[in-house]
Amino acid sequence: EIEALLEKNNQQLAFEPMDYGPLFGVAAGRGTRLGGLTQDIPKPLLEVGGRPIIFRILEGLAGAGVRDVTVITGHLADVLETALGVGGRWGLALRCARQGRLDGTATATALARPFLRDSPFFVWGGGYGGGGRYS
């Protein structure tokens, strides 16, 4: 009976592919709670199951039909921006906007303003999530 309930719940949570509008991820922080792990590598590039966290997130978003992504970078921005490129490996139009002074998510969000259309948008954290089904 529980399995049937879970199946029904999964069917209700399925989303149809759609134009999600612009998406942007905040991947600027230092990851201080992770100690030395993020001293030389940005938190979004830490590997889980042999692949960087942010790669998993971008794969999931692309699989759900997302096409336009802006990633806000900060800590070790050059390393993260080089790893991401322009998004071609995921079929995304990906751009990076650099947060010069790491002073919070609200400031990072403001950096994405030039890339937002007059429509709803979606924000995700670049160091968590991923591996899930977004569609």
N, C-alpha and C positions, 0 to 999 in steps of 0.2 A: 504494500500500500504506500509506503514511503517512496519507493522508486517511481511509482506512477505519479505521485504528487510532484516529485522533483522534475520529471519529464514534462508535466504540464506547466510548471513554473518556467522551465527553460524555453518552452514554446512561446510563452507570454513575453519573455524578455528578448526575443529575437528582434533585431532591427532590420528594416529594409535598407539596402544601399541607397544613399541619397547624397546630395551636395551638402557637405558639412560646413561649408564656408571656411574661412581661414582658421587654422589651428596654430597655436604657438605653445612651445614648451619652454619652461624656465629651467635651464641647466647651468646656472651661473655659480651656485654656492660652492663653498670650500669642502663640504662634507666632513666637518670637524669631528662629528661623533664617530666617524670611522677611523680616527687616529691616523697612523702612518700610511694606511692604504691609499689615501687621497693626496699624499704629499707630492707625488710625481705624476699622478694620473687623475683626471677629473672623474668625479663620482659616476656620471653617466657611462663612462667607458669601463667601469669595473665589470668583470665578466661573471656571468651566472650561467652555468651549464656550458661553458666554453665560448660564449658570445657576449659582447657588451650589452649591458642593460638597455641602453638607448637604441641599439640596433633592433632588439626584440620589440621595443615600443613602436619604432618606425615601420617594421614589417607588419605588425598588427594593424596599425592605422592604414597603411597602404592596402592591405587585404580587405579592409572595410570600405574602401572607396575614397579615402582621403587623398587629395592630390596637392594641396597647398599648405606648406608647413614653414613656420619661422621658429628657429631655436635661439633663445636668448642665452648667450655664453658669458662667462666671466672668469672664474678661476681656471687657470691654464687654458684660456680660450684658444690659443693657437693650436694646441694639441687636439682639442675637441673639434674645432672647425676643419682641420686637416682630415681627421677621421671621417667626418660626415660628408665632406665634399658638397656637391650641389643636389644630392638626393637621387641621382640616376639609378643607383643600384636597387632602390626601392620603388622606382617609378614615380617619384615625388619631385615637385618643384620646391626645393629646400633652400632657404637662405638663413644666414646667421646675423644677429644683431648683438653687438657686444655691450655689456653693462660694465662701464669703466669703474665705477665705485659700487661695491657690493653692499647695497643698503636696503635690501628687501625685495619681496615679490611685487609690491605695488609699483616700485620704480621700474623693475624689469618689465612689467606689463605695459607700462607707458612706452617703452621702447618699441613695442609691436604696433603701436597706433598707426604709423604710416602704411602698414600692410593690411590693415583691417578694412573690410568693406562696410557699408551701412547694413550689416546683417549680424545675426548672432555669431559668436565665435566660441571656441573651445580652448581652455587652458589646461595643460598637463605638466606635471613635474618631471623633469628630465632624468631624475635618478631613481624613480620608482615606477612601478607598473610593468607592463610588458608581459609577453607570453600568453596573454589572454586573447579571447575572441572579441573583436570590437564590432562585429556585424551580426 
